[in-house]
Amino acid sequence: MRLEILPVLGIGHVTEGDDLAALIATAAPWLRDGDVLVVTSKIVSKAEGRLVDVPADGPERLAARDEVLAAETARVVASRGPTRIVQTHHGFVMASAGIDASNVDKTRLVLLPVDPDASARALRAALREHYGLDVAVVVTDTMGRPWRNGLTDVALGVAGMSAIRDHRGEVDPYGNELQLTQMAVVDELAAAGELIKGKCDQVPVAVVRGYLSATGPDDGDGAKVLVRDAAQDLFSLGTAEARAAGLADAVTLADGPGPTPADPAATRRAIEAVVGVVAPGTVFTLVDESEVRAGLIAEVPGWPDGATALVLGSPPAPVEPMDLVRFGADLHRLRVALAAEGIGSALLPPPSGSTASATLAL
């Protein structure tokens, strides 16, 4: 495969209502069927009127920008000082919801297109209907990466090709069947186009030639397939935000054992995790011996169905009233540590005749 990346020069400033297809076709009469048109989302937004007026400077500008950001945000992923990483209503996770103040008048902000896939489809259709061109269109914007410094362009919308090349089920030269490999080819094309578009050169469109021999029979599923479902996202919150969410969950910790038997090793890890922070002399004991455990369970009032393990808790002796208050707090610390290991617990009275002061049923 031989690829060419070609700049589309001479498009000039784009304003609301401009015909992007006409601007591009006029600036690039050399376009061919099968080309991939890589279009910066900013000119799409400008043509579609996705701009808001804000003060040119001062605290009023910051306040107006914050208001716009709040409107474009579906949820906050992470926040550090003035920086906000958010999920947009499209599902994209990016800094400041993609709001941009560059290459635009100082009294305006540019928002992302409402539906980048629809924008890509509309531009592709206009080029086909009015200029007889059968091209793919990728609408792009710049994003950071969670584990790497630097930015790169990615696809927000696409029409005329698949966003992902799925290699699952293919066999490599060593006979191994590929199980997980799905390449986000439109992101790769977006990054390739950015190499010649740049940020200050006013080249908002690039053409990647040679990747497609022909476009797809239809517009395809768009770039929305690149948005990872929240249930599958292992990094849906920033570190500080995840910690804060965990602390908030600790306040409303459910009282009851989990759906599966508690893992003894995980239970011991939880006990070890709180040893250094509980009151000196406080003891938590996981009862390992099955016969002993069965005998104690029979003596615990209200033992819940499904619980298979127990931890006995004893405060330091002698016990003063404030020691009992602290013991209650330490019991909750242990319950939170158990929850962090995926182990539910129920706080119960101690077994009859035991020297312990409390029981956790796991």
N, C-alpha and C positions, 0 to 999 in steps of 0.2 A: 504493500500500500504506500502510495506517495501522496502526502498532504501538502496543500498550499494554504497559507493564511493571508488573506488580502484585505487591506484597509479600504473602506468606502469613504472617500474624501469629498469635501465640498457640501456636506449636508447643511451646515450652518446652524443657526439658532432655531430651535423648535418652540413653537408657541401653541397655546390651546386651539384646537380645531384644525391644526395642520394635518395634511394627508401624508402619513408616513410612507405609504406605498409609493406615492408619486415622488416624494423626496428621494427615496432610496433608488427607485428605478431610474430617475434622472441622473443621479450621481454615479450610478453603477450600471451603465447600459451593457456592460460585459457580463452580467449575471447569466448563469446557465442553469438548466434543469439539474436537480440533484445537489446544487449548492446548499450549504447550511448557513443561514443568515443569523449571525450572533448580534443581538440588538440590546444595547444598554437600556435597562428599565426606565432610566430617567427620561429619555426622550419619549418613551411610551406614556409615562405619567404626564409629562408636559402636554403632549398632544391630546390626552384624555382629560386634561383640566384637573389633575390631582395635585393642586397646589393650594397652600393656605397662606394668608397674609399675616405677618407678625411684625412687631416693632423691630427696627434695625439694630438696636443694641440696648444695653442696660438690663436691669432686673425685670422690666416688663417683657423683654424678649424671652428671658429664661422662663418666666411664668407662663407665657403663651406656648412655648415649646413643650413644657411639662404637660400642659393641658392637651395639646395635640397628641403627645406620646401616650397619655392615659387613654385617649379615645381609640388609638391604634393597637392597644395592648389587650390581648386575651388573658394573659397571666404573666406575672413577673417570675423569671427563672432565677436570676441572680442580680444583686445590686452591690456595687462598691463605690462609695462616694457618689459623684454625679453620673457614673456609668450604670446603665440599665440594660441587662440582657433580658429580652422578653420574647414571649411567643405571640406572634401576630394572629389576627383573625384568620389568616390563610393557613396557619399552622407552622410558619417558619419561625425558627429560633435565631434571633439576631440582635445586634446592638441597636438600641433606640428604635426598634420596630422598622428599621430601614429608612427612617426619616433622614433626609439629606439637605444640607445647606450649601453644598458646593455646586459650582457651575449654574448658579441661579442668582437672581437679584437678592440683595441682602435683606429685603423686606418680605421674602417669601421662603417657604419650606416646601420641598418636594416629597410627596408620599408615594408609597408603592402603588402600582396599579391595583384596582379592586380585585380583578381576576386575571392574573398574568397568563394563565392558559387560554382564556377567552381572547385576550389581547393578541397572543401569538396566532390563534386560529383566524382572527379577523385580518391580521396583516398578511398571513399566507393566502387567505381567500382573495384579498384585494389584488395581490401581485399576480395571482392566477387569472382572475377574471378580467383585469384591465391591461395586463402586460403579457399574458400567456406564459408566465413563469411558474414552474413546478418546483418550489424550493421548500426546505424545512426552515422553521423559524424557532430560535431559542431566545427567550427574553431573560436577561441576566441582571444580577446585582452582586455587590461585593459583601463577603461575609468573613468573619474570623473563624478559627478552628479551636475547639476546646483544649487540645493538648499541644498546640504548636503556635509559635509566634508568627506574625505576618498574616496578610489577608489574601484571599483569592476570589475570583468570580465564580459564581454558581448559577445554575438555572432556576429561575422562578416559574417560567412558563415554557411550553414547547408544543409545537404542532408539526405534523408531517413525518415524525419518527418516534421511535420508542425512547423513553427516558432512560431505561435500564436495559443492558444486555445481560441476559440470564444464561450463565454457563453451567448451572446445576444440571447434573446428569451427563455432562460431557466427560470424556476420558482424556487425561493428560498423556504425554508421551511415555510415562512410566506405568501406565495402566491404572492409575488412580482415578476413581470417579469423583468429580467435583461435587461437593455437597452444599456449599454456602455461597459460592462466588457469584455475585451480581454486581456488575460494573455500572456505575452511574455515568454513562457515556456523555450525557448532555452536560453534566458538570465539567467533565474533561474538555468538552468542546467550548464551554463558556470560558474556562481558564485559558485555553489556547487563544481564543479571540481577544482576551484582555491583553495578551502580550503585545499586540500592535495597536490596541485602542488607547491604552494608557489612561491616566486620570486628568492630565492637563493639556492634552493634545487636541481636544475637541474632535475626536474620531469615535463617534458613538456606535458605529456599526462595523463589523468585520465579517468576512466570508471565509468559511472553511470549505475548501474544495478538495474532493478526492475521498472523503470519508464515506459518502453515500453514492452508490451507483444510480440509485433512484430513490425517491421519497416513498413513504408508506402509502398504501391505498386509501387511507383516511388520515384524519388528524392525529389519531392515537389517543392514549389515555392522559396525556399531558404530564406536567411535572409534579402533579399532586401525589403521584405514586412514590415520590421520593420522601414525602413527609412521613416520618416514623410514627406509628400509632403510640399514644401515650402509655398504653399497657405494656409495650415492648421497649420503652425507652428506659435504659438503665441509668441515665444521667439527666433526669427531668428537672432537677434542682441544682443550684450551686451548693457548695459545701456548707457555707454558713446557713443558707436557707434550709437545707436538709436537716442540719442540726437543730435549728429553731423549730422546724416541724416536728422533729422527734421529741423535743422537750414539751411542745404543746400537746402531743399525743400522750405523754406521760401523765398529764393532768387528768385526763379522762380515760385512764387505763381500764380496760374491761376486767371485770371480776369473774374469773372462771378458767378452767383448764383448756388447753388447746385441743384441736381435733385429732391430733396424733400423739402417741406416747412421748413423753419428754426424754430427750437424749441425755443419759447420765453425764457424758463428757461435756456437753453444752451447759448442763446445770452446774457442774463444778466450775466451769469458766466464769459463769455469772457470779457465783459465790466468791471466787478469787478476785473478780473485778471490783467488788465492794469492800473487800477486807481492809483496805487502806483508808477508807473514808467513814466507816461506821464507828460508833463509840468504842473506845478500848474495852475489851472484855465481852463485847457482843459476839455471840456464837451462832452460826447457821450450820446445820448439819443435814446433809443428804443421807437419808436412811437407805443403805444399799441392800442389806440382807433381806431377802424376800420374805422369810418367815416372820422376822421382826417387823418388817413393814406391814405385812398383813395384819399382825396383831395390833399394831398401833392404829391402823386405818379403822379397825373395828371399834376403836375407842374414841374416834374423833366425831363429835356431833355434826350432822349435816354434810357428811362426806359426799361430794358431787359425783354424779354418774360420769364415767369417762376418765376420771383422774386415776393415774396409775403410779404416781410417785409422790413422795412428800418430803418437805424440808422442815425441820424443827428449828425454832428460833428462841434464843434465850438472851435477855439483857444482862448487863453486868450486875453483879451483886456487891453490896446490898442495893436495893432498888429504891430510889427516891422518886417523887412524882415527876420531876422533870426528866428523869432517866426513862420513864415510860413514854413520855412525849418523844424523846429522841429515838427510842426503840421503834416507835411507830413510823417515824421518818426513815429509819434505817431499813425497816421491812419494805417500805415503798421503794427505796433505792434498789433493793434486791429484786423486787417485782419488775422494775424497769429494766434492770440488767437481764433478767430472764426474758422479758419481752424482746429485747434486742437480739437475743438468741433464737427468737421464734417460739418461745415457750410461754403459754398462758398459765396463770396461777389464780388461786382463790384463797383469800385469807380466812382462816378458821380458828376456833379455839384449840388449845393443845389437847392431846389425848388424855383421857382420865388417868390420874395417877402419875402423869409425867412431870418432870421438873421444868420442862419447856414452858414458855409463855404464849407461844403462837405456833400455828401450823400453816404452811403453804401447801395446798393441794395442787399438784401439777398433772 
